[in-house]
Each structure stands twice: as structure tokens, then as C-alpha cells.
């Protein structure tokens, strides 16, 4: 799966016309993803600031990926270990990704704040779900900032919740994504 997203990101770079590559491709290597599980008996929060992504503003195509092992926080080192080994199985499924296309037409030459919908494939735990995710996009001084809040149902991605921890792990995870993207 990680290999697929790397191929998608690479394709964005190589398929663009030569004259437009510098001005039309934006990217980040330090995007932030935070998740929150608010279960009856426990609140779990973790984040990663290692999200990578590319965005072709001409074709409105995007691809983002994060390494599951890069998440930190949690309530204890043991909880992080369980997250990687028992739930996310990060050795078998090392990355989560979202790639697709922006639905709205935006004039990226004008500074402004836009609410957009990103339609694409969200891949977590080896399961791909087509999603439309609403995001706020800010264009300012040649930079693009993206912020999005959405939920992920563990059942949609075949992530089981053992009965033993049912009251400590929410079945619906709240996700926040932030990225500042610059021309590449």
C-alpha cells in the first residue's frame, strides 16, 4: 500500500507538462495528523507531524501519506505499542493514505479562504474506502494551507475492538489534518 501511494505521488510529478511543474505542484513533508478516541472510560490522543503530500493545482489532484509508526502521544508507551501491533498492525500496513481530486474550481492565483470537498480513496489498515472529505483551504502569498476534520469508523477499515477494551476505545475516531504546502 505504501508503495502504491509513493507511485501515485511520483506520477503527479512526472505526468505534468514540463513548463508547469515548478509553478503548479505544491507539497509538504511536515503535515500534521491528530486523532482522538473519546471512549466512555478513556481518552486517547496521538499525532504525527510527518505527513507527506503533493497537490497538483492544475489538475486538482492530491496524494497524502503518513507512516503509522510516526504517531506519538498516547497515554503510555504500552498503549502506543498496542496501537501499532494489535490494532493498526503497522508492520503489515505501514501507511495510511488519501488520494484523489478536489471537486470545486478554485482560482489559486487569488488569495482567499475556500471550503472545498476532496473526493478520493482513504486507505487505512489495508482497506480502501471512497470518501468525500470537506476541508478549509487558504491561499495566501503563494502558499496553500489545508485543514480538515473528519471521522473514521474502525469497522470501515476492519480494525476490531476486543470486548476487553470496548469501553476504552471509541468505534469512531476523530481526525484532524493540517498542512502548509509550498510550490515545488
C-alpha positions as CSV (number, residue, x, y, z in Angstrom):
1,X,0.0,0.0,0.0
2,X,2.8,2.4,0.9
3,X,4.4,1.6,-2.5
4,X,1.1,2.5,-4.3
5,X,0.9,5.9,-2.7
6,X,4.6,6.6,-3.5
7,X,3.8,5.7,-7.1
8,X,0.8,8.0,-7.1
9,X,2.9,10.9,-5.7
10,X,5.6,10.2,-8.3
11,X,3.1,10.1,-11.1
12,X,1.8,13.5,-10.2
13,X,5.4,14.9,-10.6
14,X,6.2,13.1,-13.9
15,X,2.9,13.4,-15.7
16,X,2.7,17.2,-15.6
17,X,3.8,19.3,-18.5
18,X,7.4,20.3,-18.2
19,X,6.7,24.1,-18.2
20,X,4.2,23.9,-15.4
21,X,6.0,21.6,-12.9
22,X,7.5,24.3,-10.8
23,X,4.5,26.6,-10.5
24,X,1.7,24.1,-10.3
25,X,2.9,21.4,-7.9
26,X,2.7,22.0,-4.2
27,X,4.0,19.7,-1.4
28,X,4.6,19.2,2.2
29,X,6.7,16.9,4.3
30,X,5.6,18.2,7.7
31,X,1.8,18.0,7.7
32,X,0.2,17.1,11.0
33,X,-2.4,14.4,11.6
34,X,-4.0,14.2,15.1
35,X,-6.5,11.5,16.1
36,X,-8.8,11.3,19.2
37,X,-10.6,8.3,20.6
38,X,-13.1,9.5,23.2
39,X,-14.5,6.3,24.7
40,X,-16.5,6.1,28.0
41,X,-13.5,5.1,30.1
42,X,-10.6,6.6,28.3
43,X,-9.5,9.5,26.1
44,X,-6.7,8.6,23.7
45,X,-4.9,11.3,21.6
46,X,-1.9,10.9,19.3
47,X,-0.4,12.8,16.4
48,X,2.2,12.7,13.7
49,X,3.9,15.7,12.1
50,X,5.4,13.5,9.3
51,X,2.5,13.6,6.8
52,X,3.8,13.9,3.3
53,X,1.8,15.2,0.4
54,X,1.6,16.5,-3.2
55,X,-1.0,18.7,-4.8
56,X,-1.2,19.5,-8.5
57,X,-3.3,22.7,-8.6
58,X,-3.8,22.5,-12.4
59,X,-5.4,19.0,-12.4
60,X,-6.7,19.4,-8.8
61,X,-5.1,16.0,-7.9
62,X,-3.7,15.3,-4.5
63,X,-1.9,12.4,-2.6
64,X,-1.1,12.3,1.1
65,X,0.5,9.6,3.2
66,X,1.6,9.1,6.8
67,X,3.6,6.4,8.4
68,X,1.6,4.7,11.1
69,X,4.7,4.2,13.3
70,X,5.2,8.0,13.4
71,X,2.3,8.7,15.7
72,X,3.3,9.8,19.2
73,X,1.4,10.9,22.3
74,X,-0.9,8.2,23.7
75,X,-1.3,7.7,27.5
76,X,1.6,5.3,27.9
77,X,4.3,3.5,25.8
78,X,2.3,0.3,26.2
79,X,-0.7,2.0,24.6
80,X,1.4,3.1,21.6
81,X,2.7,-0.5,21.3
82,X,-0.8,-1.9,21.3
83,X,-1.9,0.7,18.7
84,X,0.9,-0.4,16.3
85,X,0.8,-4.1,17.0
86,X,-2.8,-5.1,17.8
87,X,-5.0,-2.5,16.1
88,X,-3.2,-0.9,13.2
89,X,-0.8,-3.8,12.5
90,X,1.7,-1.3,11.3
91,X,4.3,-3.9,10.2
92,X,1.7,-5.3,7.7
93,X,0.0,-2.0,7.0
94,X,2.8,0.7,7.4
95,X,1.0,3.7,6.0
96,X,-2.4,5.4,5.8
97,X,-3.2,7.5,2.7
98,X,-5.7,9.7,1.0
99,X,-5.5,10.5,-2.7
100,X,-8.0,11.8,-5.2
101,X,-9.3,15.1,-6.6
102,X,-10.7,18.4,-5.4
103,X,-14.3,18.8,-6.6
104,X,-14.6,22.6,-6.6
105,X,-12.9,25.0,-9.0
106,X,-10.6,27.5,-7.3
107,X,-8.5,30.3,-8.7
108,X,-5.2,29.6,-6.9
109,X,-3.8,32.9,-8.3
110,X,-6.1,34.8,-5.8
111,X,-5.5,34.8,-2.1
112,X,-8.6,33.7,-0.2
113,X,-10.2,31.1,2.1
114,X,-12.2,28.4,0.4
115,X,-14.3,25.4,1.7
116,X,-13.6,22.5,-0.6
117,X,-14.6,18.9,-0.9
118,X,-11.8,16.3,-1.6
119,X,-13.1,13.1,-3.2
120,X,-10.8,10.2,-3.1
121,X,-9.7,6.9,-1.6
122,X,-8.9,6.8,2.1
123,X,-6.7,3.8,2.8
124,X,-6.2,2.7,6.4
125,X,-5.3,-0.8,7.7
126,X,-5.2,-2.1,4.1
127,X,-8.8,-1.2,3.5
128,X,-9.7,1.4,0.9
129,X,-12.9,3.5,1.3
130,X,-14.1,6.1,-1.2
131,X,-14.7,9.3,0.8
132,X,-15.6,12.9,0.3
133,X,-13.9,15.0,2.9
134,X,-14.7,18.7,3.5
135,X,-11.7,20.9,4.1
136,X,-10.8,24.5,4.5
137,X,-8.2,25.7,2.1
138,X,-6.3,29.0,2.4
139,X,-4.3,30.5,-0.4
140,X,-2.0,33.3,0.8
141,X,1.2,34.7,-0.6
142,X,1.8,31.8,-2.9
143,X,1.3,29.2,-0.1
144,X,-1.6,26.8,0.4
145,X,-2.8,25.7,3.8
146,X,-5.2,22.9,4.3
147,X,-7.2,22.0,7.5
148,X,-9.8,19.2,7.8
149,X,-11.8,17.5,10.5
150,X,-13.5,14.2,9.8
151,X,-14.3,10.9,11.5
152,X,-13.2,7.3,10.7
153,X,-15.2,4.3,11.7
154,X,-12.9,1.5,12.8
155,X,-15.3,-1.0,11.4
156,X,-15.0,0.6,7.9
157,X,-11.3,-0.4,7.9
158,X,-11.6,-3.8,9.6
159,X,-10.0,-2.7,12.8
160,X,-11.5,-4.8,15.6
161,X,-12.2,-3.7,19.1
162,X,-11.8,-6.6,21.5
163,X,-14.5,-6.8,24.2
164,X,-11.9,-6.3,26.9
165,X,-11.2,-2.8,25.7
166,X,-14.6,-1.9,24.3
167,X,-15.2,0.9,26.9
168,X,-11.6,2.3,26.4
169,X,-11.6,2.6,22.7
170,X,-14.1,4.5,20.6
171,X,-15.5,2.9,17.5
172,X,-15.5,6.3,15.8
173,X,-12.2,8.2,15.7
174,X,-12.0,11.9,15.2
175,X,-9.2,13.0,12.9
176,X,-7.7,16.5,12.3
177,X,-5.3,17.2,9.4
178,X,-3.3,20.4,8.9
179,X,-0.7,21.0,6.2
180,X,1.1,24.0,4.8
181,X,2.1,23.4,1.2
182,X,4.6,25.3,-0.8
183,X,5.3,25.5,-4.5
184,X,7.9,22.9,-5.6
